[in-house]
Amino acid sequence: MDSPNPVVRRLRPVTWLPFITWAALFLMQLISPDRAWSWLLVGLGTVILFSYLWARSLCYRVSGQRCTLGTWVVTGDRLLERFTLTNDGWLPVLSARVRDHSAVPGYQVDRVETAGSGARREWTSTGMCQRRGVFRLGPWDLEMNDPVGLFQVTQHYPATTTILVYPRASFLPHLELPRGRAPGRSVSSERSAVDSMLVGGVRQYEQGDPLRRVHWPATAHHEKLMVREFDREPSGDLWLIVDLDVGVQAGHDAEATQEYAVILAASLAARYARQGERRAIGLLTSGRAPVLLPPLRGEAQVWRILQALAEAEPAPGTSLNALLKQAGASLGS
């Protein structure tokens, strides 16, 4: 919603021609008095005064408001805003044009509305969030004219709202990552013969299995005794590393390589959090504002990663090799 920044109201003539004409008629009346000049002076003066009073009512008796519907959006979602035009005056608003100066790519809310005497007009503006990132909504202007078109009223609303558009996580095919810290590409698939803190899965009960290992919910589901199996070693941390060195990027806009890298990182973070993966997830990025998020578990960590990815922008500088060397201690290498 708009912050309490003061609204800047301005009333100005569209053209000075009517005033110049009135002054010329007044001068003619002084030089060569005539009833025709008098009638023209009165008629034109009445029109100017009527237009000014109407415009003044628009300037000080009409107000606008905008508010954003929803607290966060994801790329591809619709951005919703509610606009309100309130007329507290006794003269109607024949044409009120909204001119928006937001910085959201592809989002346009320019519109023309009317409002009767003492009326309140509301409408909702929608737009597609085409890109991830941090964007500005506002400022915006409300432009109105009197019926004759002699005066223009502009109300400038300087308040702005910052919105964060998160990258959209996509569905990924099955990807089995190596477990633990043992050397080689993966560790043994054998399960531990003793209890540990990490449950690796369940299997059917075999003679000699201790009853304390029985997994009762799985037993009820399969209608036969099922026991827990334990990992032989703890799972290693999962690091998502995004190279945002501008020198290695290609493509433009949504087809740029950095956008695919961000989508992939967001998808991996969301996938392993959704599947209850026991690994802590960390993030390392280069770019305009390098980010290093230490590995943590839980849904909150996924949102931290998504926010960092939403704000990530490529920039010249650190190469991937140099980035890995600098963060070697943090990565556990």
Phi and psi in degrees as GROMACS dihedral restraints (atoms count N, CA, C in turn):
[ dihedral_restraints ]
;  ai    aj    ak    al  type     phi  dphi    fc
    3     4     5     6     1   -59.0    20    10
    4     5     6     7     1   139.1    20    10
    6     7     8     9     1   -80.1    20    10
    7     8     9    10     1   168.3    20    10
    9    10    11    12     1   -76.3    20    10
   10    11    12    13     1    32.6    20    10
   12    13    14    15     1   -64.0    20    10
   13    14    15    16     1   139.1    20    10
   15    16    17    18     1   -65.9    20    10
   16    17    18    19     1   139.8    20    10
   18    19    20    21     1   -80.4    20    10
   19    20    21    22     1   133.5    20    10
   21    22    23    24     1   -94.8    20    10
   22    23    24    25     1   115.5    20    10
   24    25    26    27     1  -107.3    20    10
   25    26    27    28     1   132.9    20    10
   27    28    29    30     1  -137.6    20    10
   28    29    30    31     1   131.7    20    10
   30    31    32    33     1  -122.4    20    10
   31    32    33    34     1   121.5    20    10
   33    34    35    36     1  -145.1    20    10
   34    35    36    37     1   153.0    20    10
   36    37    38    39     1   -67.8    20    10
   37    38    39    40     1   143.3    20    10
   39    40    41    42     1   -71.5    20    10
   40    41    42    43     1   -39.6    20    10
   42    43    44    45     1  -146.3    20    10
   43    44    45    46     1   152.1    20    10
   45    46    47    48     1   -90.9    20    10
   46    47    48    49     1    -0.5    20    10
   48    49    50    51     1   -58.3    20    10
   49    50    51    52     1   -46.5    20    10
   51    52    53    54     1   -60.0    20    10
   52    53    54    55     1   -35.5    20    10
   54    55    56    57     1   -73.1    20    10
   55    56    57    58     1   -38.0    20    10
   57    58    59    60     1   -65.6    20    10
   58    59    60    61     1   -41.0    20    10
   60    61    62    63     1   -62.9    20    10
   61    62    63    64     1   -42.7    20    10
   63    64    65    66     1   -63.6    20    10
   64    65    66    67     1   -41.6    20    10
   66    67    68    69     1   -63.9    20    10
   67    68    69    70     1   -38.8    20    10
   69    70    71    72     1   -66.1    20    10
   70    71    72    73     1   -40.5    20    10
   72    73    74    75     1   -64.1    20    10
   73    74    75    76     1   -39.3    20    10
   75    76    77    78     1   -63.4    20    10
   76    77    78    79     1   -41.3    20    10
   78    79    80    81     1   -65.1    20    10
   79    80    81    82     1   -41.1    20    10
   81    82    83    84     1   -63.1    20    10
   82    83    84    85     1   -36.5    20    10
   84    85    86    87     1   -66.3    20    10
   85    86    87    88     1   -35.8    20    10
   87    88    89    90     1   -70.8    20    10
   88    89    90    91     1   -40.2    20    10
   90    91    92    93     1   -76.0    20    10
   91    92    93    94     1   -47.1    20    10
   93    94    95    96     1  -136.3    20    10
   94    95    96    97     1    82.1    20    10
   96    97    98    99     1   -55.3    20    10
   97    98    99   100     1   135.1    20    10
   99   100   101   102     1  -157.1    20    10
  100   101   102   103     1   148.4    20    10
  102   103   104   105     1   -62.7    20    10
  103   104   105   106     1   -32.9    20    10
  105   106   107   108     1   -62.2    20    10
  106   107   108   109     1   -43.1    20    10
  108   109   110   111     1   -63.1    20    10
  109   110   111   112     1   -38.1    20    10
  111   112   113   114     1   -63.5    20    10
  112   113   114   115     1   -46.4    20    10
  114   115   116   117     1   -62.0    20    10
  115   116   117   118     1   -42.0    20    10
  117   118   119   120     1   -65.7    20    10
  118   119   120   121     1   -39.2    20    10
  120   121   122   123     1   -62.5    20    10
  121   122   123   124     1   -46.6    20    10
  123   124   125   126     1   -65.9    20    10
  124   125   126   127     1   -46.0    20    10
  126   127   128   129     1   -61.6    20    10
  127   128   129   130     1   -49.7    20    10
  129   130   131   132     1   -67.0    20    10
  130   131   132   133     1   -38.6    20    10
  132   133   134   135     1   -63.6    20    10
  133   134   135   136     1   -39.3    20    10
  135   136   137   138     1   -63.7    20    10
  136   137   138   139     1   -41.9    20    10
  138   139   140   141     1   -63.3    20    10
  139   140   141   142     1   -43.6    20    10
  141   142   143   144     1   -64.3    20    10
  142   143   144   145     1   -44.5    20    10
  144   145   146   147     1   -64.4    20    10
  145   146   147   148     1   -43.3    20    10
  147   148   149   150     1   -60.6    20    10
  148   149   150   151     1   -45.0    20    10
  150   151   152   153     1   -64.1    20    10
  151   152   153   154     1   -39.3    20    10
  153   154   155   156     1   -65.9    20    10
  154   155   156   157     1   -45.2    20    10
  156   157   158   159     1   -63.1    20    10
  157   158   159   160     1   -38.8    20    10
  159   160   161   162     1   -64.3    20    10
  160   161   162   163     1   -46.0    20    10
  162   163   164   165     1   -65.1    20    10
  163   164   165   166     1   -36.5    20    10
  165   166   167   168     1   -64.7    20    10
  166   167   168   169     1   -38.1    20    10
  168   169   170   171     1   -62.7    20    10
  169   170   171   172     1   -40.5    20    10
  171   172   173   174     1   -64.4    20    10
  172   173   174   175     1   -36.0    20    10
  174   175   176   177     1   -70.6    20    10
  175   176   177   178     1   -40.9    20    10
  177   178   179   180     1  -112.2    20    10
  178   179   180   181     1   -10.4    20    10
  180   181   182   183     1  -111.7    20    10
  181   182   183   184     1    -0.4    20    10
  183   184   185   186     1  -117.3    20    10
  184   185   186   187     1   140.0    20    10
  186   187   188   189     1  -142.5    20    10
  187   188   189   190     1   159.2    20    10
  189   190   191   192     1  -128.4    20    10
  190   191   192   193     1   159.4    20    10
  192   193   194   195     1  -151.8    20    10
  193   194   195   196     1   146.4    20    10
  195   196   197   198     1  -138.2    20    10
  196   197   198   199     1   146.2    20    10
  198   199   200   201     1  -146.4    20    10
  199   200   201   202     1   146.8    20    10
  201   202   203   204     1   -87.6    20    10
  202   203   204   205     1   133.3    20    10
  204   205   206   207     1   -96.2    20    10
  205   206   207   208     1   117.9    20    10
  207   208   209   210     1   103.8    20    10
  208   209   210   211     1   151.0    20    10
  210   211   212   213     1   -99.6    20    10
  211   212   213   214     1   -24.4    20    10
  213   214   215   216     1  -153.8    20    10
  214   215   216   217     1   155.2    20    10
  216   217   218   219     1  -136.9    20    10
  217   218   219   220     1   158.6    20    10
  219   220   221   222     1  -116.7    20    10
  220   221   222   223     1   150.0    20    10
  222   223   224   225     1   -51.4    20    10
  223   224   225   226     1   128.3    20    10
  225   226   227   228     1    97.6    20    10
  226   227   228   229     1   -14.4    20    10
  228   229   230   231     1   -78.7    20    10
  229   230   231   232     1   166.1    20    10
  231   232   233   234     1   -93.6    20    10
  232   233   234   235     1   133.1    20    10
  234   235   236   237     1   -90.0    20    10
  235   236   237   238     1   126.4    20    10
  237   238   239   240     1  -115.4    20    10
  238   239   240   241     1   133.7    20    10
  240   241   242   243     1  -135.4    20    10
  241   242   243   244     1   144.0    20    10
  243   244   245   246     1  -109.0    20    10
  244   245   246   247     1   127.5    20    10
  246   247   248   249     1  -108.6    20    10
  247   248   249   250     1   143.9    20    10
  249   250   251   252     1  -131.7    20    10
  250   251   252   253     1   128.6    20    10
  252   253   254   255     1  -114.4    20    10
  253   254   255   256     1   117.7    20    10
  255   256   257   258     1  -116.0    20    10
  256   257   258   259     1   126.0    20    10
  258   259   260   261     1  -114.4    20    10
  259   260   261   262     1   105.7    20    10
  261   262   263   264     1   -93.4    20    10
  262   263   264   265     1     1.2    20    10
  264   265   266   267     1   -89.6    20    10
  265   266   267   268     1   173.7    20    10
  267   268   269   270     1   -94.1    20    10
  268   269   270   271     1    -1.3    20    10
  270   271   272   273     1  -108.1    20    10
  271   272   273   274     1   138.3    20    10
  273   274   275   276     1   -73.8    20    10
  274   275   276   277     1   157.7    20    10
  276   277   278   279     1   -95.3    20    10
  277   278   279   280     1   109.8    20    10
  279   280   281   282     1   -83.2    20    10
  280   281   282   283     1   -26.6    20    10
  282   283   284   285     1  -159.3    20    10
  283   284   285   286     1   114.6    20    10
  285   286   287   288     1  -122.9    20    10
  286   287   288   289     1   116.2    20    10
  288   289   290   291     1  -103.1    20    10
  289   290   291   292     1   127.5    20    10
  291   292   293   294     1   -92.6    20    10
  292   293   294   295     1   123.1    20    10
  294   295   296   297     1  -117.6    20    10
  295   296   297   298     1   116.5    20    10
  297   298   299   300     1   -99.3    20    10
  298   299   300   301     1   145.1    20    10
  300   301   302   303     1  -123.1    20    10
  301   302   303   304     1    33.2    20    10
  303   304   305   306     1   -71.0    20    10
  304   305   306   307     1   161.3    20    10
  306   307   308   309     1  -111.8    20    10
  307   308   309   310     1    25.9    20    10
  309   310   311   312     1   -87.9    20    10
  310   311   312   313     1   120.7    20    10
  312   313   314   315     1   -57.5    20    10
  313   314   315   316     1   128.8    20    10
  315   316   317   318     1    75.1    20    10
  316   317   318   319     1     8.5    20    10
  318   319   320   321     1  -104.4    20    10
  319   320   321   322     1   118.9    20    10
  321   322   323   324     1  -127.2    20    10
  322   323   324   325     1   129.8    20    10
  324   325   326   327     1  -122.7    20    10
  325   326   327   328     1     9.8    20    10
  327   328   329   330     1   -57.1    20    10
  328   329   330   331     1   134.8    20    10
  330   331   332   333     1  -161.5    20    10
  331   332   333   334     1   153.6    20    10
  333   334   335   336     1  -117.2    20    10
  334   335   336   337     1   128.4    20    10
  336   337   338   339     1  -132.4    20    10
  337   338   339   340     1   164.9    20    10
  339   340   341   342     1  -126.7    20    10
  340   341   342   343     1   160.7    20    10
  342   343   344   345     1  -153.4    20    10
  343   344   345   346     1   130.0    20    10
  345   346   347   348     1   -75.1    20    10
  346   347   348   349     1   179.4    20    10
  348   349   350   351     1   -63.1    20    10
  349   350   351   352     1   125.4    20    10
  351   352   353   354     1    66.9    20    10
  352   353   354   355     1    22.0    20    10
  354   355   356   357     1  -101.1    20    10
  355   356   357   358     1   164.0    20    10
  357   358   359   360     1  -131.6    20    10
  358   359   360   361     1   125.1    20    10
  360   361   362   363     1  -117.8    20    10
  361   362   363   364     1   129.8    20    10
  363   364   365   366     1  -125.3    20    10
  364   365   366   367     1   145.3    20    10
  366   367   368   369     1  -153.5    20    10
  367   368   369   370     1   160.2    20    10
  369   370   371   372     1  -113.0    20    10
  370   371   372   373     1   132.4    20    10
  372   373   374   375     1  -105.1    20    10
  373   374   375   376     1   134.9    20    10
  375   376   377   378     1  -125.0    20    10
  376   377   378   379     1   149.6    20    10
  378   379   380   381     1  -158.2    20    10
  379   380   381   382     1   152.4    20    10
  381   382   383   384     1   -87.1    20    10
  382   383   384   385     1   131.5    20    10
  384   385   386   387     1   -80.8    20    10
  385   386   387   388     1   102.7    20    10
  387   388   389   390     1   -85.0    20    10
  388   389   390   391     1   -23.6    20    10
  390   391   392   393     1  -135.0    20    10
  391   392   393   394     1   148.8    20    10
  393   394   395   396     1   -74.2    20    10
  394   395   396   397     1   162.0    20    10
  396   397   398   399     1   136.3    20    10
  397   398   399   400     1  -175.4    20    10
  399   400   401   402     1  -106.2    20    10
  400   401   402   403     1   123.2    20    10
  402   403   404   405     1  -130.1    20    10
  403   404   405   406     1   163.2    20    10
  405   406   407   408     1  -110.1    20    10
  406   407   408   409     1   129.9    20    10
  408   409   410   411     1  -101.8    20    10
  409   410   411   412     1   125.1    20    10
  411   412   413   414     1    93.3    20    10
  412   413   414   415     1   174.6    20    10
  414   415   416   417     1   -69.9    20    10
  415   416   417   418     1   178.3    20    10
  417   418   419   420     1  -149.6    20    10
  418   419   420   421     1   160.3    20    10
  420   421   422   423     1  -122.0    20    10
  421   422   423   424     1   150.5    20    10
  423   424   425   426     1  -120.2    20    10
  424   425   426   427     1   115.2    20    10
  426   427   428   429     1  -111.0    20    10
  427   428   429   430     1   132.3    20    10
  429   430   431   432     1  -139.5    20    10
  430   431   432   433     1   157.6    20    10
  432   433   434   435     1  -134.5    20    10
  433   434   435   436     1   154.2    20    10
  435   436   437   438     1   -73.8    20    10
  436   437   438   439     1   166.2    20    10
  438   439   440   441     1   -60.5    20    10
  439   440   441   442     1   -33.1    20    10
  441   442   443   444     1   -80.0    20    10
  442   443   444   445     1   -24.6    20    10
  444   445   446   447     1    85.2    20    10
  445   446   447   448     1    23.1    20    10
  447   448   449   450     1   -83.5    20    10
  448   449   450   451     1   -27.1    20    10
  450   451   452   453     1  -126.9    20    10
  451   452   453   454     1   146.5    20    10
  453   454   455   456     1  -118.0    20    10
  454   455   456   457     1   134.0    20    10
  456   457   458   459     1  -110.3    20    10
  457   458   459   460     1   128.3    20    10
  459   460   461   462     1  -125.0    20    10
  460   461   462   463     1   125.2    20    10
  462   463   464   465     1  -111.1    20    10
  463   464   465   466     1   116.6    20    10
  465   466   467   468     1  -100.8    20    10
  466   467   468   469     1   122.3    20    10
  468   469   470   471     1  -104.3    20    10
  469   470   471   472     1   101.5    20    10
  471   472   473   474     1   -80.0    20    10
  472   473   474   475     1    -8.6    20    10
  474   475   476   477     1   -64.3    20    10
  475   476   477   478     1   141.5    20    10
  477   478   479   480     1  -128.1    20    10
  478   479   480   481     1   155.1    20    10
  480   481   482   483     1  -127.9    20    10
  481   482   483   484     1   134.1    20    10
  483   484   485   486     1   -97.2    20    10
  484   485   486   487     1   128.8    20    10
  486   487   488   489     1  -118.2    20    10
  487   488   489   490     1   147.3    20    10
  489   490   491   492     1  -111.4    20    10
  490   491   492   493     1   119.1    20    10
  492   493   494   495     1   -99.6    20    10
  493   494   495   496     1   111.5    20    10
  495   496   497   498     1   -76.1    20    10
  496   497   498   499     1   149.7    20    10
  498   499   500   501     1   -68.7    20    10
  499   500   501   502     1   147.2    20    10
  501   502   503   504     1   -86.3    20    10
  502   503   504   505     1   128.4    20    10
  504   505   506   507     1   -81.8    20    10
  505   506   507   508     1   129.3    20    10
  507   508   509   510     1  -100.3    20    10
  508   509   510   511     1   161.9    20    10
  510   511   512   513     1   -75.5    20    10
  511   512   513   514     1   132.0    20    10
  513   514   515   516     1  -113.5    20    10
  514   515   516   517     1   146.1    20    10
  516   517   518   519     1   -66.1    20    10
  517   518   519   520     1   167.5    20    10
  519   520   521   522     1   -60.2    20    10
  520   521   522   523     1   130.4    20    10
  522   523   524   525     1  -137.2    20    10
  523   524   525   526     1   113.3    20    10
  525   526   527   528     1   -93.3    20    10
  526   527   528   529     1   117.6    20    10
  528   529   530   531     1   -94.4    20    10
  529   530   531   532     1   148.3    20    10
  531   532   533   534     1   -60.4    20    10
  532   533   534   535     1   148.6    20    10
  534   535   536   537     1  -109.5    20    10
  535   536   537   538     1   150.6    20    10
  537   538   539   540     1    75.8    20    10
  538   539   540   541     1  -171.8    20    10
  540   541   542   543     1  -113.9    20    10
  541   542   543   544     1     8.7    20    10
  543   544   545   546     1   -66.2    20    10
  544   545   546   547     1   150.9    20    10
  546   547   548   549     1   -66.8    20    10
  547   548   549   550     1   157.2    20    10
  549   550   551   552     1   100.6    20    10
  550   551   552   553     1   179.6    20    10
  552   553   554   555     1   -76.6    20    10
  553   554   555   556     1   -27.7    20    10
  555   556   557   558     1  -156.4    20    10
  556   557   558   559     1   166.7    20    10
  558   559   560   561     1  -102.4    20    10
  559   560   561   562     1   174.4    20    10
  561   562   563   564     1   -61.8    20    10
  562   563   564   565     1   143.8    20    10
  564   565   566   567     1   -84.2    20    10
  565   566   567   568     1    -0.7    20    10
  567   568   569   570     1   -67.6    20    10
  568   569   570   571     1   149.2    20    10
  570   571   572   573     1   -95.8    20    10
  571   572   573   574     1   159.4    20    10
  573   574   575   576     1   -71.1    20    10
  574   575   576   577     1   143.0    20    10
  576   577   578   579     1   -82.7    20    10
  577   578   579   580     1   -12.5    20    10
  579   580   581   582     1  -119.5    20    10
  580   581   582   583     1   159.5    20    10
  582   583   584   585     1   -67.0    20    10
  583   584   585   586     1   142.4    20    10
  585   586   587   588     1  -135.7    20    10
  586   587   588   589     1  -179.1    20    10
  588   589   590   591     1   -78.2    20    10
  589   590   591   592     1   -14.3    20    10
  591   592   593   594     1  -111.7    20    10
  592   593   594   595     1   118.1    20    10
  594   595   596   597     1   -84.1    20    10
  595   596   597   598     1   123.4    20    10
  597   598   599   600     1   -92.6    20    10
  598   599   600   601     1   -19.3    20    10
  600   601   602   603     1   163.7    20    10
  601   602   603   604     1  -170.4    20    10
  603   604   605   606     1  -129.6    20    10
  604   605   606   607     1   154.4    20    10
  606   607   608   609     1  -146.6    20    10
  607   608   609   610     1   171.8    20    10
  609   610   611   612     1   -70.8    20    10
  610   611   612   613     1   144.7    20    10
  612   613   614   615     1   -62.2    20    10
  613   614   615   616     1   136.8    20    10
  615   616   617   618     1  -122.9    20    10
  616   617   618   619     1   152.6    20    10
  618   619   620   621     1   -59.0    20    10
  619   620   621   622     1   130.0    20    10
  621   622   623   624     1   103.2    20    10
  622   623   624   625     1   -14.7    20    10
  624   625   626   627     1   -67.7    20    10
  625   626   627   628     1   134.2    20    10
  627   628   629   630     1   -67.1    20    10
  628   629   630   631     1   143.7    20    10
  630   631   632   633     1   -66.1    20    10
  631   632   633   634     1   -22.5    20    10
  633   634   635   636     1   -66.9    20    10
  634   635   636   637     1   -16.2    20    10
  636   637   638   639     1   -88.0    20    10
  637   638   639   640     1    -3.8    20    10
  639   640   641   642     1   -63.7    20    10
  640   641   642   643     1   130.8    20    10
  642   643   644   645     1  -100.1    20    10
  643   644   645   646     1   100.0    20    10
  645   646   647   648     1   -66.8    20    10
  646   647   648   649     1   -40.5    20    10
  648   649   650   651     1   -59.6    20    10
  649   650   651   652     1   -41.8    20    10
  651   652   653   654     1   -67.8    20    10
  652   653   654   655     1   -35.2    20    10
  654   655   656   657     1   -61.6    20    10
  655   656   657   658     1   -43.9    20    10
  657   658   659   660     1   -65.7    20    10
  658   659   660   661     1   -36.7    20    10
  660   661   662   663     1   -70.2    20    10
  661   662   663   664     1   -42.4    20    10
  663   664   665   666     1   -90.4    20    10
  664   665   666   667     1    -8.7    20    10
  666   667   668   669     1    59.9    20    10
  667   668   669   670     1    33.2    20    10
  669   670   671   672     1  -159.1    20    10
  670   671   672   673     1   156.9    20    10
  672   673   674   675     1   -63.8    20    10
  673   674   675   676     1   128.9    20    10
  675   676   677   678     1  -124.5    20    10
  676   677   678   679     1   140.8    20    10
  678   679   680   681     1  -121.5    20    10
  679   680   681   682     1   155.4    20    10
  681   682   683   684     1   -80.2    20    10
  682   683   684   685     1   145.3    20    10
  684   685   686   687     1  -113.3    20    10
  685   686   687   688     1   151.5    20    10
  687   688   689   690     1  -120.1    20    10
  688   689   690   691     1   145.1    20    10
  690   691   692   693     1   -66.3    20    10
  691   692   693   694     1   145.8    20    10
  693   694   695   696     1   -72.9    20    10
  694   695   696   697     1   -27.3    20    10
  696   697   698   699     1  -148.3    20    10
  697   698   699   700     1   156.9    20    10
  699   700   701   702     1   -68.1    20    10
  700   701   702   703     1   150.0    20    10
  702   703   704   705     1   -73.3    20    10
  703   704   705   706     1   145.4    20    10
  705   706   707   708     1   -78.2    20    10
  706   707   708   709     1   163.0    20    10
  708   709   710   711     1   -68.4    20    10
  709   710   711   712     1   149.0    20    10
  711   712   713   714     1  -103.8    20    10
  712   713   714   715     1   118.1    20    10
  714   715   716   717     1  -105.7    20    10
  715   716   717   718     1   131.3    20    10
  717   718   719   720     1  -103.4    20    10
  718   719   720   721     1   117.2    20    10
  720   721   722   723     1  -115.6    20    10
  721   722   723   724     1   121.0    20    10
  723   724   725   726     1  -116.7    20    10
  724   725   726   727     1   118.5    20    10
  726   727   728   729     1   -87.1    20    10
  727   728   729   730     1   113.1    20    10
  729   730   731   732     1  -116.8    20    10
  730   731   732   733     1    29.2    20    10
  732   733   734   735     1   -69.4    20    10
  733   734   735   736     1   121.6    20    10
  735   736   737   738     1   -63.1    20    10
  736   737   738   739     1   -22.0    20    10
  738   739   740   741     1   -70.4    20    10
  739   740   741   742     1   -16.2    20    10
  741   742   743   744     1  -112.8    20    10
  742   743   744   745     1     9.7    20    10
  744   745   746   747     1   -92.4    20    10
  745   746   747   748     1   157.2    20    10
  747   748   749   750     1  -146.4    20    10
  748   749   750   751     1   160.7    20    10
  750   751   752   753     1    86.0    20    10
  751   752   753   754     1   176.3    20    10
  753   754   755   756     1  -136.4    20    10
  754   755   756   757     1   149.7    20    10
  756   757   758   759     1    53.3    20    10
  757   758   759   760     1  -128.8    20    10
  759   760   761   762     1   -69.1    20    10
  760   761   762   763     1   -18.7    20    10
  762   763   764   765     1   -94.4    20    10
  763   764   765   766     1     8.5    20    10
  765   766   767   768     1   -75.1    20    10
  766   767   768   769     1   150.4    20    10
  768   769   770   771     1   -64.8    20    10
  769   770   771   772     1   -32.8    20    10
  771   772   773   774     1   -66.7    20    10
  772   773   774   775     1   -29.5    20    10
  774   775   776   777     1   -69.8    20    10
  775   776   777   778     1   -39.7    20    10
  777   778   779   780     1   -65.2    20    10
  778   779   780   781     1   -38.2    20    10
  780   781   782   783     1   -64.6    20    10
  781   782   783   784     1   -40.6    20    10
  783   784   785   786     1   -66.3    20    10
  784   785   786   787     1   -43.0    20    10
  786   787   788   789     1   -62.6    20    10
  787   788   789   790     1   -41.9    20    10
  789   790   791   792     1   -64.0    20    10
  790   791   792   793     1   -44.4    20    10
  792   793   794   795     1   -63.5    20    10
  793   794   795   796     1   -42.8    20    10
  795   796   797   798     1   -64.0    20    10
  796   797   798   799     1   -38.7    20    10
  798   799   800   801     1   -67.5    20    10
  799   800   801   802     1   -40.4    20    10
  801   802   803   804     1   -65.5    20    10
  802   803   804   805     1   -43.4    20    10
  804   805   806   807     1   -61.8    20    10
  805   806   807   808     1   -45.3    20    10
  807   808   809   810     1   -67.2    20    10
  808   809   810   811     1   -38.0    20    10
  810   811   812   813     1   -64.7    20    10
  811   812   813   814     1   -50.0    20    10
  813   814   815   816     1   -74.0    20    10
  814   815   816   817     1   -23.4    20    10
  816   817   818   819     1   -74.2    20    10
  817   818   819   820     1   -39.0    20    10
  819   820   821   822     1   -68.5    20    10
  820   821   822   823     1   -33.9    20    10
  822   823   824   825     1   -84.1    20    10
  823   824   825   826     1     4.1    20    10
  825   826   827   828     1    71.7    20    10
  826   827   828   829     1    26.5    20    10
  828   829   830   831     1   -58.0    20    10
  829   830   831   832     1   134.5    20    10
  831   832   833   834     1   -81.2    20    10
  832   833   834   835     1    -6.1    20    10
  834   835   836   837     1   -76.6    20    10
  835   836   837   838     1   145.2    20    10
  837   838   839   840     1   -79.3    20    10
  838   839   840   841     1   143.0    20    10
  840   841   842   843     1  -112.4    20    10
  841   842   843   844     1   130.0    20    10
  843   844   845   846     1  -122.2    20    10
  844   845   846   847     1   165.4    20    10
  846   847   848   849     1  -133.9    20    10
  847   848   849   850     1   136.8    20    10
  849   850   851   852     1  -134.4    20    10
  850   851   852   853     1   123.0    20    10
  852   853   854   855     1  -133.7    20    10
  853   854   855   856     1   151.6    20    10
  855   856   857   858     1   -99.2    20    10
  856   857   858   859     1  -157.9    20    10
  858   859   860   861     1   106.2    20    10
  859   860   861   862     1  -159.9    20    10
  861   862   863   864     1   -62.4    20    10
  862   863   864   865     1   -40.9    20    10
  864   865   866   867     1  -130.8    20    10
  865   866   867   868     1    89.5    20    10
  867   868   869   870     1   -55.4    20    10
  868   869   870   871     1   144.2    20    10
  870   871   872   873     1  -127.8    20    10
  871   872   873   874     1   137.6    20    10
  873   874   875   876     1  -135.2    20    10
  874   875   876   877     1   106.4    20    10
  876   877   878   879     1  -103.0    20    10
  877   878   879   880     1   115.6    20    10
  879   880   881   882     1   -60.5    20    10
  880   881   882   883     1   148.0    20    10
  882   883   884   885     1   -61.4    20    10
  883   884   885   886     1   130.8    20    10
  885   886   887   888     1  -141.6    20    10
  886   887   888   889     1   162.3    20    10
  888   889   890   891     1  -104.3    20    10
  889   890   891   892     1   160.3    20    10
  891   892   893   894     1   108.5    20    10
  892   893   894   895     1   164.0    20    10
  894   895   896   897     1   -66.4    20    10
  895   896   897   898     1   -32.8    20    10
  897   898   899   900     1   -61.8    20    10
  898   899   900   901     1   -36.1    20    10
  900   901   902   903     1   -66.0    20    10
  901   902   903   904     1   -35.9    20    10
  903   904   905   906     1   -62.4    20    10
  904   905   906   907     1   -41.6    20    10
  906   907   908   909     1   -68.9    20    10
  907   908   909   910     1   -32.8    20    10
  909   910   911   912     1   -63.5    20    10
  910   911   912   913     1   -42.2    20    10
  912   913   914   915     1   -65.2    20    10
  913   914   915   916     1   -43.6    20    10
  915   916   917   918     1   -63.1    20    10
  916   917   918   919     1   -38.6    20    10
  918   919   920   921     1   -65.6    20    10
  919   920   921   922     1   -43.9    20    10
  921   922   923   924     1   -62.9    20    10
  922   923   924   925     1   -39.1    20    10
  924   925   926   927     1   -68.8    20    10
  925   926   927   928     1   -34.7    20    10
  927   928   929   930     1   -64.0    20    10
  928   929   930   931     1   -35.3    20    10
  930   931   932   933     1   -88.6    20    10
  931   932   933   934     1    -8.6    20    10
  933   934   935   936     1   -69.4    20    10
  934   935   936   937     1   135.4    20    10
  936   937   938   939     1  -136.7    20    10
  937   938   939   940     1   139.0    20    10
  939   940   941   942     1   -68.7    20    10
  940   941   942   943     1   152.2    20    10
  942   943   944   945     1  -157.7    20    10
  943   944   945   946     1   151.5    20    10
  945   946   947   948     1   -69.7    20    10
  946   947   948   949     1   148.4    20    10
  948   949   950   951     1   148.9    20    10
  949   950   951   952     1  -117.3    20    10
  951   952   953   954     1   -69.0    20    10
  952   953   954   955     1   127.8    20    10
  954   955   956   957     1   -78.4    20    10
  955   956   957   958     1   166.3    20    10
  957   958   959   960     1   -63.0    20    10
  958   959   960   961     1   -40.3    20    10
  960   961   962   963     1   -62.1    20    10
  961   962   963   964     1   -45.0    20    10
  963   964   965   966     1   -67.1    20    10
  964   965   966   967     1   -36.7    20    10
  966   967   968   969     1   -62.9    20    10
  967   968   969   970     1   -43.3    20    10
  969   970   971   972     1   -66.7    20    10
  970   971   972   973     1   -36.4    20    10
  972   973   974   975     1   -66.8    20    10
  973   974   975   976     1   -41.1    20    10
  975   976   977   978     1   -66.4    20    10
  976   977   978   979     1   -35.9    20    10
  978   979   980   981     1   -98.0    20    10
  979   980   981   982     1    14.9    20    10
  981   982   983   984     1   -56.5    20    10
  982   983   984   985     1   -43.9    20    10
  984   985   986   987     1   -65.1    20    10
  985   986   987   988     1   -38.8    20    10
  987   988   989   990     1   -69.4    20    10
  988   989   990   991     1   -31.3    20    10
  990   991   992   993     1   -81.2    20    10
  991   992   993   994     1    -6.4    20    10
  993   994   995   996     1    86.2    20    10
  994   995   996   997     1    15.5    20    10
